[in-house]
């Protein structure tokens, strides 16, 4: 057997396989087999303890490495914070300039929109004027056409009356 868990499993198997004492919660166990397993545990115990000690040492080493890395990261962060503080003024100025550019762009866009609306209104006004003028011309042409057709109908009526001899 190699590990303590194997020995514990062997003890459990021995206990599970043991005969129970009638009318009680007790079992009958082979004493020598239990002693043999305990002896093997004692013989192999130092190996297990050494392995556990190595795990603890590795654990301590990992924690110390992590602490050192954390200290380095903190130092780097402090340095970065100083750099960022120095850069803060540059950032503030850049933000102000960006704000000024945005305001100027908004004003320019607003002016362009107003100019476009004025231009569109001017074009629509000219179009309206042209359509009104066309409507007036069409109305005059319609009156002339009605007058012409009215005279033509009158002439045709007279011609028909003459043909009939009336």
N, C-alpha and C positions, 0 to 999 in steps of 0.2 A: 504494500500500500504506500501511496505517496504523500497524501495530505491528511490533515486532521479531519477534514470532512469525510474522507474515505473511512477513517476509523470510526467516526460517529455513525456513519451509515452501517458499518458492520455491527456496531452495538445495537442499533435499531433493528436490524435484521434478526440478530440473535434474540432480542426481546420479543419481536413479533412471532418468531418461530418457536418460542418456549411454550411449554404446556401450562395451562392454568390450574390453579389449585381449586378443587371443587368447593362451591359455596363461599367463595371469597373473591376479593379483587386482586389476589396475589398470583404470581407465576413462579414456576420452577425453572431456574437458570443454571446452565453448566458453568460452574464457578471457574474452572480452569480456562475456558474459552474467554471469559471476561478478563481474567488476569493476563492472558496472552495478549489481548488487544491493548490493555493498559500498558503492558511492558513495551510493546511496539510504539505506542504513543510517546512514552518516556524516551525511547531511543531516538525517535525522529523529531521530538519536540525542539531541540536546539536549532535544527534546520529551519523549522517554521518560524521560530522566534527571530533568527537571523534575517529571514526574508521580510518579516514584519518590521524589523529595525531598519532594513534598507529602504523599505517603503516610507517609513517615517523620515529618514534622512533625506530621501528624494523630495518628500513633501516639504520639509523645511527649506531645502535648496530652492525649490520652485517658488515658495513664498518669498524668500529673500530676493530672488531674481525679479519677481513681480514688484516687490517694493522698490528695488533699484530702478526698474523700468518706469514705475509710477513717478519716482522722484525726477527722472530724466524728462518724462512727459510734462510734469508740472513746470520744470525749469523752461522747457521749450515753449509751453503755453504762456508763461510769464514774459518771455522774450517776445513772443508773437503779440501779446497784449501791448507791450511797449511800442512795438512797431505799428500796430493798429492805432494806438493813441496818437503817434506822430503823424500817421496818415489821415487821421480824423479831420484835421484842418483842410487838407487837400480835398477830402471827400465832401466836406461841408461847402467848400467853394464850388466844386463841380456840381453839387446839388443845386446851389443857387443859380449857377449858369444854366443848368438844365431847366430850372423853373422859369428863368427869364426867356429862354428859347421857346418853351412851351407856350408861355403867355403871348409872345410875339407871333407864334404860329397860329394860335387861336384868333388873335386880332386880325391877322392877315386872312385867315379863312373866313371870318365874319365879314370883312370888307369885300372879299371876293364874292361871297354869297349875296350881299346887298347889291353889289354892282351887277351880278348876273340877274338878280330879280328886276333891277331897274331896266336892264337891257331887254329882258323878256317882256316887261310891261310896255316898253317903247315899241317893240316889234308887234305885240298884240294890238296896241293902239293903231298902228299903221294898217295892220290887217283889217281891223274893225272899220277903219275909215274907208279903205278900198272896197270892202264888201258893201258898206252903206252906199257908196258912190255907184257900185255896180247895180245895187237894188234900185236906186233912183233911175239910172239909165234904163234898166229893164222895165221899170214902171212906165217911163216915157215911151219906150219902144212898144210896150204893150198897148198903151193908149193910142199911139199912132196906128198900130196894127188893127186895133178894134175899130178905129175910125175908118181905116181903109176897107176892112171887111164890111163894115156897116154901109159904106158908099157902094161897095161892090154888090152887096145884097140888094141895095136900092136899085142899082142899074139893072141888075138881073131881073128884078121884079118888074121894072118898067118895060124891059125888053120882052118879057113874057106877056105883059099886058098888051103890048103893041102887036105881038104875034097873034094873039087871040082877037085882036081888033077892038079892043075896048078902049 
